[in-house]
Amino acid sequence: MTQVKTGDTVRIHYRGTLDDGTQFDSSEGREPLEFTVGSGQIIPGLDQALPGMTVGEKKTVSVAPEDAYGPHNPAARQAIPREHIPADIPLEVGLALQMRTPDGRAVPVTVVEITDDTVTLDANHPLAGQNLNFDIELVEIA
């Protein structure tokens, strides 16, 4: 039977959960996720679990933060003066915004705290610092 190797295009069904069982993503009800193994299109820890799998095989994989979205970086949180946020933006905790770096790069941020004087923005990925668990099934090797 053919086994997955680096460079193969594969299709998988998956369910991603946190250590407490909370589901953060799933391919249920959608087409399988298609990508090229070893190309950097998915998080490294999941990518590394695929070589050697055969079509129809199922596997559970636990991925540490270092092989997913990285550790939570406290330096990626920044409190800025509230007056620097345009007045037409309805601020609330959890709101996703985009900031621009001095060189014009867009950086996604999330509002994590609001006071009378400041708005604290977090540029960490929402899953940074989390162990991620995946139930995967290899559907196809293209």
C-alpha positions as CSV (number, residue, x, y, z in Angstrom):
1,M,0.0,0.0,0.0
2,T,1.2,3.5,-0.8
3,Q,2.5,5.6,2.1
4,V,2.6,9.3,2.4
5,K,6.0,10.9,1.7
6,T,7.2,14.5,1.7
7,G,6.1,16.3,-1.5
8,D,2.9,14.3,-1.8
9,T,-0.4,16.2,-2.2
10,V,-2.8,14.7,0.3
11,R,-6.4,15.2,1.5
12,I,-7.3,14.7,5.2
13,H,-10.3,15.0,7.4
14,Y,-9.5,16.4,10.8
15,R,-10.8,17.5,14.1
16,G,-8.7,19.9,16.3
17,T,-9.2,20.2,20.0
18,L,-7.5,21.8,23.0
19,D,-6.4,19.8,26.0
20,D,-9.7,20.6,27.7
21,G,-11.6,19.0,24.8
22,T,-12.8,22.3,23.3
23,Q,-13.0,22.0,19.5
24,F,-11.2,24.8,17.6
25,D,-11.5,23.5,14.1
26,S,-12.9,20.6,12.0
27,S,-13.3,19.6,8.4
28,E,-16.7,18.0,9.3
29,G,-19.3,19.0,6.7
30,R,-16.6,20.3,4.4
31,E,-14.3,19.0,1.7
32,P,-11.2,17.3,3.1
33,L,-8.2,19.7,3.6
34,E,-5.8,19.4,0.7
35,F,-2.1,20.4,0.9
36,T,1.4,19.3,0.0
37,V,3.3,17.5,2.8
38,G,6.4,19.3,3.9
39,S,5.5,22.5,2.1
40,G,4.8,24.6,5.2
41,Q,1.1,25.0,4.3
42,I,0.0,23.6,7.7
43,I,1.5,23.7,11.2
44,P,4.7,21.7,11.4
45,G,3.6,19.3,14.1
46,L,0.6,18.1,12.0
47,D,2.7,18.0,8.8
48,Q,5.3,15.8,10.5
49,A,2.7,13.2,11.5
50,L,1.6,12.4,7.9
51,P,4.6,10.6,6.3
52,G,4.1,6.9,6.5
53,M,0.3,7.0,6.7
54,T,-1.8,5.1,4.2
55,V,-5.2,6.0,2.7
56,G,-8.0,5.2,5.2
57,E,-5.6,5.3,8.2
58,K,-6.7,7.3,11.2
59,K,-4.4,8.8,13.8
60,T,-4.5,11.1,16.9
61,V,-1.7,13.6,17.1
62,S,-0.8,15.9,20.0
63,V,1.1,19.0,18.9
64,A,3.1,21.2,21.3
65,P,3.0,25.0,20.9
66,E,6.5,25.1,19.5
67,D,5.3,22.9,16.5
68,A,2.0,24.8,16.1
69,Y,1.6,28.6,16.6
70,G,4.4,29.1,19.0
71,P,4.5,30.0,22.7
72,H,2.4,33.0,23.9
73,N,4.6,36.0,23.6
74,P,3.9,38.7,26.3
75,A,5.7,41.3,24.2
76,A,3.1,40.9,21.5
77,R,0.6,42.6,23.8
78,Q,0.6,46.4,23.7
79,A,-1.6,49.0,25.5
80,I,-2.1,52.0,23.3
81,P,-3.9,55.3,24.1
82,R,-7.6,55.0,23.4
83,E,-7.6,58.2,21.3
84,H,-5.3,56.4,18.7
85,I,-8.2,54.1,17.8
86,P,-10.6,55.6,15.3
87,A,-13.9,56.7,16.9
88,D,-16.0,54.8,14.4
89,I,-14.6,51.4,15.6
90,P,-17.0,49.9,18.2
91,L,-14.5,48.6,20.7
92,E,-15.2,45.4,22.6
93,V,-13.0,42.7,24.0
94,G,-12.5,39.9,21.4
95,L,-12.7,42.3,18.4
96,A,-10.3,41.4,15.7
97,L,-8.5,44.4,14.1
98,Q,-5.6,44.9,11.7
99,M,-2.8,47.2,12.5
100,R,-0.1,48.4,10.1
101,T,3.6,48.2,10.9
102,P,5.8,51.2,10.0
103,D,6.8,49.4,6.8
104,G,3.1,48.9,5.8
105,R,2.7,45.2,6.8
106,A,-0.7,44.2,8.1
107,V,-0.7,42.5,11.5
108,P,-3.9,40.9,12.9
109,V,-4.6,41.9,16.5
110,T,-7.3,41.2,19.0
111,V,-8.7,43.6,21.6
112,V,-8.0,42.0,25.0
113,E,-8.6,44.9,27.5
114,I,-10.3,48.3,27.4
115,T,-10.0,51.0,30.0
116,D,-11.0,54.6,30.0
117,D,-7.5,55.6,28.8
118,T,-6.1,52.6,26.9
119,V,-6.9,49.7,24.6
120,T,-4.7,46.6,24.9
121,L,-4.1,44.7,21.7
122,D,-2.7,41.2,21.4
123,A,-0.8,40.2,18.2
124,N,-0.4,36.6,19.3
125,H,-2.2,33.9,17.3
126,P,-5.4,32.9,19.2
127,L,-3.9,29.4,19.6
128,A,-0.4,30.5,20.6
129,G,0.8,28.7,23.8
130,Q,-1.8,25.9,23.4
131,N,-1.2,22.2,23.0
132,L,-3.3,21.2,19.9
133,N,-4.8,17.7,19.5
134,F,-5.9,16.4,16.1
135,D,-7.9,13.3,15.1
136,I,-6.9,12.9,11.4
137,E,-7.9,10.5,8.7
138,L,-6.0,10.3,5.4
139,V,-8.5,10.4,2.6
140,E,-6.3,10.5,-0.5
141,I,-2.8,10.7,-1.8
142,A,-2.9,12.6,-5.1
